[in-house]
Amino acid sequence: MKKKIIAIGLAVLMLLTVLSACSGGSASNQELDPAFNEDTLKQEAERVIVEWNNQEFDAIVAETVDNVKDKLTADVLKDAWNQTMPKLGKFSSVKQTETAPNNKSALVVAVAEYENGKAQFTIGFDQNMKIDNFFIK
């Protein structure tokens, strides 16, 4: 039963990310809002990935926008980590980061390498640099 709830929670987060990304239009013909600095976005995304790898779930939750806090809890993050990360092994580095506009937010897609594979993180930030999307594939 608990796994079903976790799966539903993760599905809701994925849906929020997809809906929010789709509503932003095509990234190829849009530029980041001037309120964002691309380098800062990439640095913040890498910092969140380090927190993820160190299992600092409360820190990640503390950095989310208020309307996401009830869906993206430390327990949800911990369960997702336990389901995905042990098989990937030790973190190596973030190899690639790209930014894209998303309405009044910005998305950072980062590929992280681990000893046994890769993970793609999609992390959205609002203009206050609070996390409004978090997805791992």
C-alpha positions in Angstrom: 0.0 0.0 0.0 2.8 2.4 0.9 4.6 1.7 -2.4 1.3 2.5 -4.2 1.1 5.8 -2.5 4.7 6.6 -3.3 4.2 5.7 -6.9 1.1 7.9 -7.1 3.0 10.8 -5.5 5.9 10.4 -8.0 3.4 10.2 -10.8 1.8 13.5 -9.6 5.2 15.2 -9.5 6.0 13.9 -13.0 2.6 15.2 -14.2 3.3 18.6 -12.7 6.6 18.8 -14.4 5.3 17.8 -17.7 2.3 20.1 -17.5 4.5 23.0 -16.4 7.0 22.3 -19.1 4.4 22.0 -21.8 2.7 25.2 -20.8 6.0 27.1 -21.4 6.0 26.7 -25.1 9.0 25.6 -27.2 12.3 26.3 -25.6 14.0 26.6 -28.9 12.2 29.8 -29.8 12.2 31.4 -26.3 14.9 32.9 -24.2 15.3 32.8 -20.4 13.5 35.6 -18.6 16.1 38.4 -17.9 15.5 37.8 -14.1 17.5 34.6 -14.5 21.3 34.2 -14.8 22.1 31.0 -16.7 25.3 30.3 -14.7 23.5 30.8 -11.4 20.8 28.4 -12.5 23.3 25.7 -13.4 25.2 26.2 -10.1 22.0 26.0 -8.1 20.9 22.8 -10.0 24.3 21.2 -9.3 24.0 22.1 -5.6 20.5 20.5 -5.4 22.0 17.4 -7.1 24.7 17.3 -4.5 22.1 17.6 -1.7 20.2 14.7 -3.4 23.3 12.5 -3.6 24.0 13.3 0.1 20.4 12.5 1.0 19.8 16.0 2.3 16.1 15.8 1.6 15.0 18.3 4.2 17.3 20.9 2.6 15.7 20.2 -0.8 12.2 20.6 0.6 13.2 23.8 2.4 14.1 25.2 -1.0 10.8 24.5 -2.7 8.0 26.9 -3.4 5.1 26.6 -0.9 2.6 25.0 -3.3 5.0 22.1 -3.9 6.1 21.4 -0.3 3.0 19.3 0.5 3.7 17.0 -2.6 7.5 17.0 -2.5 8.2 15.9 1.1 11.4 14.6 2.5 9.7 11.1 2.8 8.7 11.2 -0.9 12.3 12.1 -1.8 13.8 9.5 0.4 11.6 6.8 -1.1 12.4 7.9 -4.6 16.1 7.9 -3.7 15.9 4.4 -2.3 14.2 3.1 -5.5 16.6 4.7 -7.9 20.0 5.5 -6.5 21.5 2.3 -5.0 21.7 0.7 -8.4 23.5 3.7 -9.9 26.3 3.6 -7.4 28.7 6.3 -6.4 28.2 9.8 -7.8 30.9 10.9 -10.3 30.0 14.3 -11.7 27.4 16.4 -13.5 28.4 16.1 -17.2 25.9 18.3 -19.0 23.5 21.1 -18.1 21.0 22.9 -20.2 18.6 25.7 -19.3 15.2 26.4 -20.8 12.4 28.9 -20.1 9.2 27.7 -18.5 6.6 30.5 -18.2 8.0 32.8 -15.5 10.3 30.0 -14.3 13.4 28.3 -15.7 14.2 24.6 -16.1 17.7 23.1 -15.8 18.2 19.7 -17.3 21.4 18.1 -15.9 22.9 14.7 -16.7 24.8 13.3 -13.8 27.2 10.3 -14.1 27.4 7.6 -11.5 29.7 4.5 -11.4 26.9 2.3 -12.8 25.0 4.7 -15.1 23.5 8.1 -15.6 20.5 10.0 -14.2 18.8 13.0 -15.8 17.6 15.7 -13.4 15.0 18.3 -14.4 14.9 21.0 -11.8 12.7 24.1 -12.1 13.3 27.4 -10.4 11.0 30.3 -9.9 12.3 33.9 -10.0 13.2 33.7 -6.3 15.4 30.6 -7.1 13.0 28.3 -5.2 12.5 24.8 -6.7 9.1 24.5 -8.4 9.9 21.3 -10.3 12.0 18.3 -9.5 12.2 15.2 -11.6 14.7 12.4 -12.0 14.8 10.0 -15.0 
